[in-house]
Every structure is written in C-alpha cells, then in structure tokens.
Amino acid sequence: MYSIEMAYARMRELQDLANRSRAHQSADAHRANEKPRFRRAKKR
C-alpha cells in the first residue's frame, strides 16, 4: 500500500534533488559569466 508518508518522503527527495541541481547550474552560469565575452560566438 502506498501511504501519504511514502508519497511525502518521495516528494521531499525530488525537491532536494531539484534544489541541488539548481544550485549546481547557477554556479556553472556564474563561472561562465567570468570568462571573457569574446569567446562566446553567436550562433547563426
């Protein structure tokens, strides 16, 4: 039987995973912003 507690635990798991993923992505974006701008060529 699938209980409310099990569903809640799973939801928390996914939420933690998403938060970790978002933190990692923002750190990568911050690092990318520190690189010289001329290295980012426009895609045409």
N, C-alpha and C positions, 0 to 999 in steps of 0.2 A: 504493500500500500504506500502510495506517495503522499507524505504528510506536508502540512503547511511548513513545519520546521525544516524539512528537507528542501522544499522549494525556496525558503528564505535563505538557507545556507548556500544554495547554488547561486542565488541572486547576488549575495554578498561576494562570492568567489568571482563572478563575472565582473562585478563592479570594481573590485580590487585590481583585477587584470586590466580592465579598461583604463583605470587611473594610472597604472604603471606604464601602460603603453603610451598614454597621452603625455606623461612626464618625459618619457624617452624621446618622443617625437619633438617636443618643444626644445629639448636640449640639442637635438640634431639641427633643428632650424636655427637656433641661436648660434651654433658653431658655423653653419653655412653663411650666416649674415656677417660673420667676422672675416670671411675670405674676401680677397679683392674682387670688386664688382666686375672688372673687365673679363674675368674668367667665365662668367655666365653669359653664353651666347644665346641670342634669341632664336627660337625655333620658327622657321618659316614654312 
